[in-house]
């Protein structure tokens, strides 16, 4: 308050007011999580190229391990001192950041890029405004071991829930544990319910639920019933209730990577995770297969809709304008193509779609691009509080201690508290 | 034996006080910064709806306390904590005492046995947890492999994955981990029991067990009561082992007050609710500590007078 009274002639008021003038400080801080080669070097070069084209702009790049970055970001949000460019996962998390006035609205400044990215930006929109540009969006699906499928005599991956049930029975008959799930971490189990909801509920019901937090439509209970049916076939690895998602060889991803199970429902990061969990660093290698979540017969949801999510570049509210230009540059054809060629993620710019080299990922990308819409993971979309309650309730269903109605009830209850 | 130089006692005293102040100040500053301030802000936080960033503006009064106390996951967690408190006293106390009495005798390999029992206590809890998690892996873990090989049936979902067995399994691991402390404390207490007493009793024809029951155990009662106190407080704050072995699952079967508040705070972003839960945890611990002090430990301080 004192500051504004003496502002004339005083430039060092501090507090991050975002008042950088044209000739002022054009230093941009950028935090990202590509701290391994080739990603790290690729991003360094991108920053250098941008600096060369924009004299006076200086980009301070900080590459961190993912969890380090998440932890540091959390502290940054608490203190209000957010880096100029950072990663946003969208949904409720983003809505909270917007509400706290931390994120810059990019709707007009990046209108052209938003147009080009199309539907994939929807996860990063709040009240019709776009706050971040997604650079990598993937979808969740079944990763499977082609060799184990062949060994059990399965020729085609299942396309309906009934067929999935048959595949489970066939695999069990061949003495193979069909599916691993890291229900100890809850979200991998919750992904099943997200998908059964996606297959049971029409798009408008889901879209409406994300904003109104109203789960009264019967399709949400039907989703739980479809899941219960799958659970009744007992397809999962022994001890799945305490199995972690992806830490160590006995985690769900570890079990798939070491060929203890035939498949696992996971996101697009799975090949990378599996590589880290095998001694030779190859993961499943050539045996890696992928198929989308099956259709529910009679479900009102679109069988081609996919569940997914990704990472987007957001600009802090008080960042210099050059930060917006740099984010736009990061989404350009050129940078996104390089991003795809280096297997750093699944590009969102259509011009880079053909540059993905990994065959399983390319298949996944085709499914994503063909999807009428990609539903952001519910726990991200609804925010940690409602999403956490939802995940806990789904985990209870997995443990045989909850009903399809309980999931809806617990979620609704957590949603009431948000109001 | 030259004492401190006589004369100018006033100045010496003042200097002494200054010295005390000088040496204590850093500790006080650290205490204020890392203990008092967080405690005060946790209490303050518990009256707000707060997501972890931005200013504290959304005052909700006691609503966070109501949601914690009406949440069956939390009330179950309180029950789990008390189950561990009582199970520790009922199981670890007799077991620890028996081992201490045994190890206090002149038996072969006494040092080795003492070490074996004490080593788990020295091990970091996180490391012990990770090791036990691997040992308890369903089907492939060492424990199930051994049990199956001798024909003992193992649960379908493993010991940690079966809701009805998970808390008991965690307790077994905790007992393995903390029995060493009980034995160590009791042994130390037994060292203080004068040999003459048992020798005299022996001359009078008392058996070994009679000597332990009538002389040794009553004499180490204050040590036992102190151990109960430590065990009680530790069980109420139980976190690490549960977090690593089960994360509070399956189906919340092993949730403790501490895992509940960490889950609500860092994972769900409900910092207000986590604050309320931590205040409740503190109050429960505080009341129990005071009550124990008043009803049980007071005897010890009185006896010493």
Interface residues (C-beta under 8 A of the other chain):
Chain A: X74 X77 X78 X80 X96 X97 X99 X100 X101 X102 X183 X184 X185 X186 X237 X238 X239 X240 X241 X242 X243 X250 X383 X384 X385 X387 X388 X389 X392 X395 X396 X399 X400 X401 X402 X417
Chain B: X51 X52 X53 X54 X67 X73 X134 X137 X138 X139 X140 X156 X157 X158 X160 X161 X163 X166 X245 X246 X247 X249 X250 X251 X252 X263 X267 X268 X269 X270
